[in-house]
Structure formats: C-alpha cells, structure tokens
Amino acid sequence: MINQAIQLAQLFGNLLTMADYSMACALLSPERQRQYPPMEPNDVVWLYVSLEGEDFVEAVSVIIEDREGKLAIRWLEWGRP
C-alpha cells in the first residue's frame, strides 16, 4: 500500500510540473477539490512560493493569469500546509 501511495504522490507532482492541473485535481479527495479554485482559460500556472527570512518561514500559493499579455496574480492563499 505504501508503494501505491508513493506512486500517487509522484504522479501528482509530475502532473503539476506538466501543468496538467485538471488531472492533478482529479487525484485529490472530493473535500480537497472543493477547497481550491479551478483553473480558468487565461491561467498560466499555479505556484507554491516558499518565503524564508532570518526569523520566519512562510509560503504562499498563487494562480497567475494572463490579462491581455500582462501577468497578474488571480488567486492567492497564505500559509504552509
């Protein structure tokens, strides 16, 4: 069972790096799928950004969209998992 879990986690990561967000989302539990916004046609990428300073470690997830040739953050969520 542990090997299947590892394969699932690796597949999820691979799908994210290939920007196949719909397939990656399909691997989430139904409860987790409802927590995250679906990718929209103008979305370019969904990123998790690690922020590290002298006295803090934080992170933010962002969805970047293309707004008529200009990139903008359409969605964000602060926090470490």
LINGI-V571251 format. One record per backbone hydrogen bond with DSSP energy under -1.0 kcal/mol. NH is the residue of the N-H (numbers start at 1). CO is the residue of the C=O. E is the energy in kcal/mol with one decimal. If there is no record, write none. Layout:
BEGIN
nh | co | e
NH | CO | E
NH | CO | E
END
This chain:
BEGIN
nh | co | e
5 | 1 | -2.0
6 | 2 | -2.3
7 | 3 | -2.3
8 | 4 | -2.3
9 | 5 | -2.4
10 | 6 | -2.5
11 | 7 | -2.7
12 | 8 | -2.5
13 | 9 | -2.2
14 | 10 | -2.7
15 | 11 | -2.7
16 | 12 | -2.1
17 | 13 | -2.2
18 | 14 | -1.5
19 | 16 | -1.5
20 | 15 | -2.8
21 | 19 | -1.2
24 | 20 | -2.0
25 | 21 | -2.8
26 | 22 | -1.6
27 | 24 | -1.2
28 | 25 | -1.6
33 | 29 | -2.4
34 | 30 | -1.4
43 | 40 | -2.2
44 | 64 | -3.6
45 | 64 | -1.2
47 | 62 | -3.0
49 | 60 | -3.3
51 | 58 | -3.1
53 | 56 | -2.8
58 | 51 | -3.2
60 | 49 | -2.0
61 | 77 | -2.7
62 | 47 | -3.0
63 | 75 | -2.1
64 | 45 | -2.9
65 | 72 | -3.1
66 | 42 | -2.8
67 | 70 | -3.4
70 | 67 | -1.1
72 | 65 | -2.1
74 | 63 | -2.9
75 | 63 | -1.1
77 | 61 | -2.0
79 | 59 | -2.7
END
